[in-house]
């Protein structure tokens, strides 16, 4: 499937997708630092920057603990990623903590894409495991888990996931944009 926009936009938006097939090749700490550097420059209300990113690289000392964070469905594929990264927001920093952190996640995804890497954010996670693994205080909200790495071949996935391994379409502008009130 080739994605088509209704207006001329930068190709990065159409080329980026969220695959489940990863090669299994571990990323490096430098890769993660570069990816998060992109997120660091996201806009933030009152410049609070309420985000934090905790990661494990495939095979490192933290990998086993981080592998308990995805739910059973997502564990089937995301453990082949080169890294797992938990996106956190600090509720004490800003009333807009989730909004700002979501924007930072978007910048992170685009930076990874610019580096030739794929990202797949997932809400299907074990929140209690994430809180325990990361030893989180009450001020932290777990937003999502992100698998990052080199794309793999979809034949490495279970059959039900391999058939879904295609970039997804988007709703038409008419369903997400209005001039004035919604009604």
Residue frames relative to the residue before (quaternion, step in Angstrom):
aa qw qx qy qz dx dy dz
X 1.0000 0.0000 0.0000 0.0000 0.00 0.00 0.00
X 0.1958 -0.7529 0.6195 0.1046 3.52 -0.93 0.94
X 0.3663 -0.7301 0.5347 0.2163 3.55 -0.79 1.00
X 0.1148 -0.7812 0.6124 0.0382 3.55 -1.07 0.82
X 0.2370 -0.7480 0.6008 0.1529 3.56 -0.91 0.91
X 0.4706 -0.6664 0.4981 0.2939 3.56 -1.24 0.43
X 0.7418 0.2281 -0.1555 0.6111 3.58 1.32 -0.23
X 0.5852 -0.5817 0.4300 0.3663 3.56 -1.18 0.53
X 0.0899 0.7771 -0.6144 0.1028 3.57 -0.66 1.18
X 0.6611 -0.4852 0.3728 0.4343 3.55 -1.25 0.26
X 0.5574 -0.6509 0.4011 0.3237 3.63 -0.88 0.88
X 0.5373 0.6444 -0.4106 0.3571 3.62 1.11 -0.53
X 0.6517 0.5354 -0.3228 0.4294 3.58 1.05 -0.70
X 0.6963 0.4402 -0.2666 0.5004 3.58 1.09 -0.67
X 0.6705 0.5207 -0.2940 0.4390 3.59 1.07 -0.72
X 0.6474 0.5211 -0.3232 0.4527 3.59 1.07 -0.68
X 0.0958 0.7676 -0.6308 0.0610 3.55 -1.04 0.81
X 0.4600 -0.6771 0.5094 0.2656 3.56 -1.31 0.04
X 0.0585 -0.8360 0.5453 0.0179 3.59 0.22 1.22
X 0.3681 -0.6963 0.5626 0.2514 3.53 -1.32 0.25
X 0.6365 0.5178 -0.3308 0.4662 3.59 1.21 -0.37
X 0.0220 0.7836 -0.6172 0.0680 3.54 -0.67 1.20
X 0.5754 -0.6434 0.4049 0.3016 3.55 -1.18 0.66
X 0.4703 -0.6726 0.4500 0.3522 3.59 1.14 -0.53
X 0.5090 0.6489 -0.4212 0.3774 3.58 1.27 -0.19
X 0.4441 -0.7090 0.4884 0.2481 3.56 -0.79 1.08
X 0.3892 -0.6654 0.5822 0.2586 3.53 -1.16 0.68
X 0.4229 -0.6628 0.5384 0.3034 3.56 -1.30 -0.02
X 0.6469 -0.4878 0.3982 0.4301 3.56 -1.27 0.26
X 0.6233 0.5360 -0.3414 0.4556 3.60 1.04 -0.72
X 0.6055 0.5414 -0.3541 0.4635 3.61 1.01 -0.75
X 0.6808 0.4883 -0.2906 0.4622 3.58 0.82 -1.01
X 0.6491 0.5200 -0.3221 0.4522 3.58 0.93 -0.87
X 0.6573 0.5005 -0.3106 0.4701 3.60 0.98 -0.80
X 0.6413 0.5220 -0.3175 0.4642 3.58 0.97 -0.85
X 0.7047 0.4477 -0.2641 0.4830 3.59 0.88 -0.94
X 0.5386 0.5932 -0.4089 0.4368 3.60 1.16 -0.41
X 0.6146 0.5323 -0.3443 0.4694 3.59 1.05 -0.71
X 0.6677 0.5035 -0.2936 0.4632 3.58 0.95 -0.90
X 0.5945 0.6123 -0.3495 0.3867 3.57 1.07 -0.77
X 0.7252 0.4480 -0.2320 0.4686 3.57 1.13 -0.65
X 0.3752 0.7228 -0.4926 0.3067 3.59 1.21 0.31
X 0.5624 -0.5759 0.4591 0.3758 3.60 -1.16 0.55
X 0.0304 -0.7983 0.6013 -0.0145 3.56 -1.14 0.64
X 0.5193 -0.6479 0.4645 0.3079 3.58 -0.89 0.97
X 0.8412 -0.0253 -0.0509 0.5377 3.57 -0.73 1.13
X 0.5102 -0.6830 0.3813 0.3574 3.57 1.28 0.50
X 0.2552 0.8018 -0.5011 0.2021 3.61 1.10 0.68
X 0.1064 -0.8334 0.5318 0.1061 3.59 1.12 -0.69
X 0.0907 0.8700 -0.4790 0.0740 3.60 0.73 1.08
X 0.5149 0.6704 -0.4006 0.3534 3.59 1.21 0.26
X 0.0088 -0.7413 0.6700 0.0370 3.50 -1.38 0.39
X 0.1666 -0.7782 0.6016 0.0690 3.54 -1.11 0.76
X 0.0772 -0.7746 0.6274 0.0203 3.58 -0.77 1.07
X 0.0411 -0.8453 0.5319 -0.0293 3.59 -0.79 0.95
X 0.1271 -0.7141 0.6763 0.1287 3.48 -1.45 0.22
X 0.3189 -0.7254 0.5833 0.1785 3.54 -1.08 0.82
X 0.6061 -0.5832 0.3999 0.3641 3.55 -0.98 0.88
X 0.8302 0.1939 -0.1827 0.4897 3.55 -0.69 1.19
X 0.5742 0.5969 -0.4040 0.3883 3.63 1.17 -0.15
X 0.7577 -0.4141 0.2701 0.4260 3.57 -1.34 0.05
X 0.7057 0.4515 -0.2597 0.4803 3.61 1.17 -0.49
X 0.4708 0.7288 -0.4213 0.2639 3.59 1.23 -0.39
X 0.6583 0.5201 -0.3280 0.4342 3.62 0.81 -0.92
X 0.6690 0.4856 -0.3053 0.4727 3.59 0.90 -0.87
X 0.6710 0.4930 -0.2998 0.4657 3.61 0.90 -0.87
X 0.6134 0.5690 -0.3565 0.4158 3.62 1.10 -0.57
X 0.6050 0.5417 -0.3629 0.4570 3.61 1.25 -0.13
X 0.5695 0.6427 -0.3674 0.3573 3.60 1.23 -0.31
X 0.6723 0.4551 -0.3428 0.4726 3.69 0.81 -0.73
X 0.5033 -0.6203 0.4891 0.3503 3.57 -1.13 0.57
X 0.7413 -0.4354 0.2724 0.4321 3.58 -1.28 0.26
X 0.6365 0.5341 -0.3309 0.4473 3.60 0.95 -0.86
X 0.7394 0.4223 -0.2338 0.4693 3.60 0.78 -1.02
X 0.5618 0.6012 -0.3852 0.4178 3.58 1.15 -0.52
X 0.5662 0.6268 -0.3750 0.3819 3.61 1.16 -0.56
X 0.8103 0.2408 -0.1130 0.5222 3.59 1.07 -0.62
X 0.6964 0.5390 -0.3094 0.3590 3.61 0.85 -0.85
X 0.5831 0.5845 -0.3911 0.4066 3.61 1.15 -0.25
X 0.5830 0.5348 -0.3795 0.4796 3.59 1.32 0.13
X 0.4619 0.6701 -0.4527 0.3643 3.59 1.27 0.07
X 0.5640 -0.6072 0.4472 0.3365 3.56 -1.27 0.38
X 0.7777 -0.0155 0.0106 0.6283 3.56 1.30 -0.40
X 0.2148 -0.7112 0.6477 0.1687 3.51 -1.34 0.41
X 0.0713 -0.8038 0.5904 -0.0154 3.54 -0.90 0.97
X 0.2338 -0.7604 0.5922 0.1281 3.56 -0.82 1.01
X 0.2471 -0.7566 0.5932 0.1208 3.55 -0.86 1.06
X 0.0584 -0.8091 0.5838 -0.0341 3.54 -0.70 1.20
X 0.1205 -0.7551 0.6332 0.1197 3.55 -1.24 0.47
X 0.3802 -0.7224 0.5419 0.1999 3.51 -1.13 0.79
X 0.3444 -0.7784 0.4956 0.1728 3.56 -0.34 1.30
X 0.6462 0.5428 -0.3155 0.4339 3.59 1.14 -0.61
X 0.6208 0.5898 -0.3268 0.3999 3.59 1.21 -0.46
X 0.8193 -0.0736 0.1417 0.5506 3.56 0.90 -0.94
X 0.5169 -0.6119 0.4975 0.3330 3.55 -1.16 0.62
X 0.7062 0.4320 -0.2377 0.5080 3.58 1.24 -0.51
X 0.2003 0.8410 -0.4872 0.1232 3.61 1.23 0.44
X 0.6936 0.4665 -0.2931 0.4640 3.61 0.85 -0.86
X 0.6332 0.5367 -0.3227 0.4548 3.56 0.99 -0.85
X 0.6881 0.4763 -0.2802 0.4704 3.58 0.81 -1.01
X 0.6691 0.4967 -0.3014 0.4633 3.57 0.93 -0.86
X 0.6094 0.5407 -0.3480 0.4639 3.59 1.08 -0.63
X 0.6329 0.5111 -0.3272 0.4809 3.56 1.03 -0.74
X 0.6453 0.5125 -0.3186 0.4684 3.60 0.96 -0.85
X 0.6143 0.5306 -0.3484 0.4688 3.61 1.03 -0.73
X 0.6433 0.5267 -0.3267 0.4494 3.60 0.97 -0.82
X 0.6443 0.4997 -0.3173 0.4843 3.58 0.98 -0.80
X 0.6168 0.5456 -0.3357 0.4574 3.58 1.02 -0.82
X 0.6682 0.5065 -0.3009 0.4543 3.59 0.89 -0.94
X 0.6796 0.4821 -0.2939 0.4683 3.58 0.96 -0.82
X 0.6246 0.5163 -0.3445 0.4740 3.61 1.06 -0.66
X 0.6412 0.5092 -0.3266 0.4721 3.59 0.93 -0.83
X 0.6413 0.5254 -0.3162 0.4613 3.58 0.97 -0.87
X 0.6480 0.5175 -0.3136 0.4625 3.59 0.98 -0.84
X 0.6777 0.4694 -0.2749 0.4947 3.59 1.21 -0.52
X 0.5535 -0.6245 0.3857 0.3936 3.58 1.29 0.04
X 0.5645 0.5830 -0.3835 0.4409 3.57 1.25 0.37
X 0.3579 -0.7159 0.5596 0.2152 3.54 -1.27 0.43
X 0.1327 -0.7604 0.6294 0.0896 3.54 -1.25 0.55
X 0.0172 -0.7643 0.6441 0.0259 3.52 -1.20 0.58
X 0.1950 -0.7814 0.5865 0.0865 3.57 -0.47 1.25
X 0.0423 -0.8103 0.5845 0.0021 3.54 -1.03 0.77
X 0.3075 -0.7278 0.5872 0.1759 3.51 -1.10 0.82
X 0.5641 0.6019 -0.3742 0.4237 3.57 1.28 -0.28
X 0.3404 0.7329 -0.5023 0.3077 3.51 0.31 1.33
X 0.4738 -0.6156 0.5439 0.3174 3.53 -1.36 0.25
X 0.3072 -0.7986 0.4893 0.1688 3.59 -0.10 1.30
X 0.6445 0.5171 -0.3339 0.4537 3.59 0.94 -0.81
X 0.6408 0.5122 -0.3277 0.4687 3.60 0.99 -0.76
X 0.6422 0.5186 -0.3296 0.4583 3.60 0.94 -0.85
X 0.6664 0.5007 -0.3069 0.4594 3.58 0.90 -0.91
X 0.6740 0.4922 -0.2940 0.4659 3.58 0.99 -0.82
X 0.6606 0.5140 -0.3083 0.4520 3.59 0.84 -0.97
X 0.7666 0.3682 -0.1848 0.4925 3.58 0.91 -0.95
X 0.3222 -0.7758 0.4845 0.2440 3.59 1.33 -0.08
X 0.1591 0.8524 -0.4763 0.1460 3.52 0.92 1.04
X 0.3864 -0.6797 0.5783 0.2329 3.52 -1.14 0.76
X 0.7202 -0.4717 0.3109 0.4026 3.56 -1.31 0.24
X 0.6200 0.5742 -0.3558 0.3991 3.62 1.10 -0.57
X 0.6720 0.5119 -0.3007 0.4427 3.61 1.19 -0.39
X 0.1490 -0.7516 0.6380 0.0774 3.52 -1.05 0.91
X 0.3258 -0.7167 0.5811 0.2064 3.56 -0.88 0.95
X 0.2356 -0.8000 0.5413 0.1070 3.57 -0.61 1.16
X 0.7592 -0.2516 0.1985 0.5666 3.59 0.87 -0.93
X 0.3608 -0.6510 0.6094 0.2731 3.51 -1.42 0.00
X 0.1454 -0.7936 0.5876 0.0614 3.58 -0.99 0.86
X 0.2369 -0.7142 0.6423 0.1459 3.54 -0.98 0.95
X 0.0406 -0.7962 0.6032 -0.0246 3.58 -0.89 1.00
X 0.4122 0.7209 -0.5075 0.2297 3.56 -1.01 0.72
X 0.6752 -0.4279 0.3848 0.4615 3.48 -1.35 -0.27
X 0.5297 -0.6224 0.4713 0.3315 3.54 -1.07 0.76
X 0.2198 -0.7506 0.6102 0.1265 3.51 -1.16 0.71
X 0.6204 -0.5205 0.4234 0.4061 3.53 -1.32 -0.08
X 0.5155 -0.6732 0.4319 0.3074 3.57 -0.88 0.91
X 0.5452 0.6136 -0.4041 0.4036 3.61 1.20 -0.31
X 0.5942 0.5716 -0.3636 0.4335 3.61 1.23 -0.27
X 0.6231 0.5609 -0.3222 0.4398 3.57 1.29 -0.27
X 0.5896 -0.5048 0.4642 0.4268 3.58 -1.25 0.29
X 0.6717 -0.5523 0.3192 0.3766 3.60 -1.06 0.76
X 0.6721 0.5052 -0.3176 0.4383 3.62 0.89 -0.86
X 0.6848 0.4515 -0.2841 0.4964 3.58 1.11 -0.58
X 0.6048 0.5716 -0.3571 0.4243 3.60 1.03 -0.73
X 0.6759 0.4914 -0.3102 0.4533 3.61 0.96 -0.76
X 0.6778 0.4620 -0.2846 0.4962 3.62 1.25 -0.36
X 0.5147 0.6811 -0.3930 0.3416 3.59 1.30 -0.10
X 0.4741 0.6107 -0.4809 0.4135 3.51 0.41 1.31
X 0.5763 -0.5863 0.4161 0.3887 3.63 -1.00 0.63
X 0.3830 -0.7454 0.5025 0.2126 3.54 -0.89 0.93
X 0.4991 -0.6408 0.4880 0.3197 3.59 -1.17 0.57
X 0.3438 -0.7060 0.5718 0.2376 3.55 -1.32 -0.01
X 0.5994 -0.5411 0.4437 0.3886 3.54 -1.25 0.47
X 0.5394 -0.5977 0.4615 0.3726 3.60 -1.14 0.48
X 0.6681 -0.5117 0.3650 0.3982 3.57 -1.22 0.54
X 0.6222 0.5782 -0.3420 0.4020 3.58 1.00 -0.80
X 0.6858 0.4679 -0.2858 0.4787 3.61 1.18 -0.44
X 0.7742 0.3330 -0.1818 0.5067 3.60 1.21 -0.32
X 0.7336 0.3580 -0.2026 0.5410 3.58 1.27 -0.06
X 0.0800 0.7820 -0.6168 0.0404 3.55 -0.98 0.84
X 0.3534 -0.6797 0.5972 0.2375 3.52 -1.20 0.62
X 0.8122 0.0972 -0.1093 0.5647 3.55 -0.24 1.24
X 0.8337 -0.2234 0.1542 0.4808 3.58 -1.25 -0.46
X 0.5730 -0.6100 0.4363 0.3306 3.54 -1.22 0.57
X 0.7232 0.4417 -0.2549 0.4657 3.59 0.98 -0.74
